[in-house]
Amino acid sequence: LTLVQYESVRHKELEWEFGSAMEDEASSSERYSGCILGLLLGDSIGSPQDGWTAMESDIVHPMGVRRPGPRRMLDRPGSDYPAGHQTDRSALAIALASSVGESKKADVGHIWQRCAESFAVMTLNGQAALFGASAAVLQDTLKPTREHTWPPERPSRHPPRLRLSRVMRQAAVLGLCFLPTSTEDFIRDQAARALPPPDGGGDLDASLIVTHAVRWLLRVPRPHDFDYHAFLSALRAHTASPPITTGPVLASNADTYEGIWKNTDGMPLTTAPEGWRPKMLEQLEGLVARAEGLDFAGIRGLEEEAGLRHSACTPYPGRAFDVLPIALWHFCLRWRTPSECLARAACCGGDVPMVCSVVGALLGALHGTAWVPKACYETL
């Protein structure tokens, strides 16, 4: 189907129905909006497949996940969520963006207040379960005090740095908020107040990689100018050495389980290879180069060989080590076709909402909003 053969008015209607091809140039505001909209869409598309294996996703969605769908909560009958719902990934990202937009700075107390308010609203709507590991932390913060004042006078049992490290993982939005800030200033003045303790609390280095990815993409003049070699090289150059996060906890939610889960080899769930971040970026560049010219079956074989698909989800593969390589792989491989890129990323298995949130945010930062189809936009 060649859209350019249609009348221009009908052409625009079809673009809105199915999502347009790459725009020559998107404005800064469109790309900022696209980053947040892409994050929301990725979260919504990935949530129903959360915890599935890659094979299960292929059976149910052989052509990829094209639209946000409802989430069936098998462990909570009657608690199914409609298509277009948000998880804590979207809710905390919006809370962070709104806080920085209102206060014009990263105010720790203000950010946490917005996050708690978002959780309270979703709890009233019966969607607290979608906050997953963040729910326990936010719930503890929201327990009423005698004076009903904010913030609660009773100290939380969760250290403030550990609590904020959850929000700081919404790294795509951080890339928008701190675009003019140098890396050194960002780490010293903003992230330092939310650094997890040395014994765990999250992989802030992986979050900073996503932050730098968004900042780099926002500076690309046009989508056609994107080059994955330069992109991955820039991320490698920004990888902190030595890493900021020195503890063993390298997951988006592993601290919930306190490192007690183990895989079949007896290795703690929270363990990842030392120095994996720069090595991962270097290996991805080689894998994307090998994938050029391959058909779908060849790419699928390459993914299996490189471990970029989760064939098992017990224990839950929620480490940054399990998520970030897959997200960057799909983006670098299919950045020219945003809808296809997100549809295929949603079949990777494991922590699918986190993978798709990162992929969607990167696509939006590069392409703006035009690639989002009408049906997806109206469902969110």
Buried (B, 14 or more C-beta within 10 A) or exposed (E): EEEEEEEEEEBEEBBBEBBBBBBEEBEEEBBBBBBBBBBBBBBBBBBBBBBBBBBBBBEEBEEBBBBBBEBEEEEEEEBEBEBBBBBBBBBBBBBBBBBBEEEEEBBBEBBBBBBBBBBBEBBEEEBBBBBBBBBEBBBBBBEEEEEEEBEBEEEBEBEBBBBBBBBBBBBBBBBBBBBEBEBEEBBEBBBEBBBBEEEBBBBBBBBBBBBBBBBBBBEBEEBEEBEBEEBBBBBBEBBBEEBBBEBBBBBBBBBBBEBEBEEEEEEBBBBBEEEBBBEBBEBBBEBBEBBEEEEEEEBBEBBEEBEBBBEEBEBBBBBBBBBBBBBBBBBBBBBBBBBBBBBBBBBBBBBBBBBBBBBBBBBBBBBBBBBBBEBBBEBB
